[in-house]
Amino acid sequence: MDFFTFAISLISIIGGFITLWMFILYQRREKKVKLSTDTEYDIRELSAMAKSLSNRIDTLESILDSEVPDWREQHERQE
């Protein structure tokens, strides 16, 4: 029974150190990731542009679907 008590104590101590170590590493990474205001603005602006372009592509595809119903198959055959 003493061996099991020792093993459980050892495992809980090691588990505590591993948990503490992971928490410290996570805190360091979180501090490194902080972006400047300009970078955050650029990311938001690029995201908005990507959404706008995605909407344009969706609109163009819907127009093509209504005007030329089999345009996708024709495009796939060309590749």
C-alpha positions in Angstrom: 0.0 0.0 0.0 2.9 2.4 0.6 4.0 2.0 -3.0 0.6 3.1 -4.3 0.6 6.0 -2.0 4.0 7.0 -3.2 3.0 6.6 -6.8 -0.2 8.6 -6.4 1.8 11.4 -4.7 4.5 11.4 -7.3 2.0 11.5 -10.2 0.0 14.3 -8.6 3.2 16.4 -8.0 4.4 15.8 -11.6 0.9 16.6 -12.9 0.9 19.8 -10.9 4.2 20.9 -12.4 3.1 20.0 -15.9 -0.1 22.0 -15.4 1.8 25.0 -14.1 4.4 24.7 -16.9 1.6 24.7 -19.6 -0.1 27.6 -18.0 3.1 29.7 -18.0 3.8 28.8 -21.6 0.2 29.8 -22.6 0.6 33.1 -20.9 3.9 33.8 -22.7 2.3 33.0 -26.1 -0.7 35.2 -25.4 1.6 38.1 -24.7 3.5 37.6 -28.0 0.4 37.5 -30.1 -0.7 41.0 -29.2 -0.9 43.1 -32.4 -0.5 46.7 -32.9 -3.5 48.9 -33.7 -2.3 49.4 -37.3 -2.0 45.6 -37.8 -5.4 45.0 -36.3 -6.9 47.6 -38.7 -5.1 46.0 -41.7 -6.5 42.6 -40.8 -10.0 44.0 -40.4 -9.7 45.8 -43.7 -8.4 42.8 -45.5 -11.1 40.6 -44.0 -13.8 43.1 -45.2 -12.2 43.1 -48.7 -12.2 39.3 -48.7 -15.9 39.2 -47.8 -16.7 41.7 -50.5 -14.9 39.7 -53.1 -16.6 36.5 -52.0 -20.0 38.3 -52.3 -19.0 39.4 -55.8 -18.0 35.9 -56.8 -21.2 34.5 -55.5 -23.2 37.2 -57.5 -21.2 36.4 -60.7 -21.8 32.7 -60.3 -25.5 33.2 -59.8 -25.6 35.4 -62.9 -23.7 32.7 -64.9 -26.0 30.0 -63.5 -29.0 31.8 -64.8 -27.5 32.9 -68.2 -25.4 29.8 -69.0 -26.7 26.8 -67.0 -23.9 24.4 -67.9 -20.9 26.8 -67.5 -19.4 24.8 -64.7 -19.3 21.6 -66.7 -17.8 23.5 -69.6 -15.1 25.0 -67.4 -14.3 21.6 -65.8 -13.9 20.0 -69.2 -11.4 22.6 -70.3 -9.0 21.9 -67.4 
